[in-house]
Amino acid sequence: MEVFHYTDVEAKDAEEGASKLTVRWLITKKMGAENFAMRLFEMIAGGYSPFHSHPWEHEVFILEGEGLAISEEGQKKFRAGDVIFIPQNSKHQLKNDGEKTVRFLCLVPYTNDERPGQHLELRQKKNSANV
């Protein structure tokens, strides 16, 4: 078992196409989590994730703030305490249209085809090599 404070994990810029959005990979395969990853996102006012899709689902819990959950079917408001389920292969985007930082937990399963966040880790390695 591991117990640690979330600020012990470095906040990194989220994936390409996002703005004003950071991610902390709190629970990962490196610590023995074979099935799911837990991530904490922080999105400052005006921030957003890219409008994208992928072959895994998301389970999201909004800790603080408010904003919009956008899909091909339209948009819905969210606020602290709300839960968002995003099915696999569903185009989606989260936007902070409030004045406070939005903080949310996002859980994603590991898949056989592509591990969630794999593209992010590859980009971070590339950026580190260029420094």
QUIJO-V519351 format. One record per backbone hydrogen bond with DSSP energy under -1.0 kcal/mol. NH is the residue of the N-H (numbers start at 1). CO is the residue of the C=O. If there is no record, write none. Layout:
# QUIJO-V519351
NH:CO ; NH:CO
This chain:
# QUIJO-V519351
8:5 ; 9:6 ; 12:23 ; 14:21 ; 18:15 ; 19:48 ; 22:42 ; 23:12 ; 24:40 ; 26:24 ; 26:38 ; 27:38 ; 31:28 ; 32:29 ; 33:28 ; 34:32 ; 37:108 ; 38:27 ; 39:106 ; 40:24 ; 41:104 ; 42:22 ; 43:102 ; 44:20 ; 46:96 ; 47:44 ; 48:19 ; 49:94 ; 52:92 ; 58:86 ; 59:107 ; 60:84 ; 61:105 ; 62:82 ; 63:103 ; 64:103 ; 67:78 ; 68:95 ; 69:76 ; 70:93 ; 71:74 ; 74:71 ; 76:69 ; 78:67 ; 81:62 ; 82:79 ; 84:60 ; 86:58 ; 89:54 ; 90:87 ; 92:52 ; 93:70 ; 95:68 ; 96:47 ; 102:43 ; 103:64 ; 104:41 ; 105:61 ; 106:39 ; 107:59 ; 108:37 ; 110:35 ; 118:115 ; 121:117 ; 122:118 ; 123:119 ; 124:120 ; 125:121 ; 126:122 ; 127:123 ; 128:124 ; 129:125 ; 130:126 ; 131:128
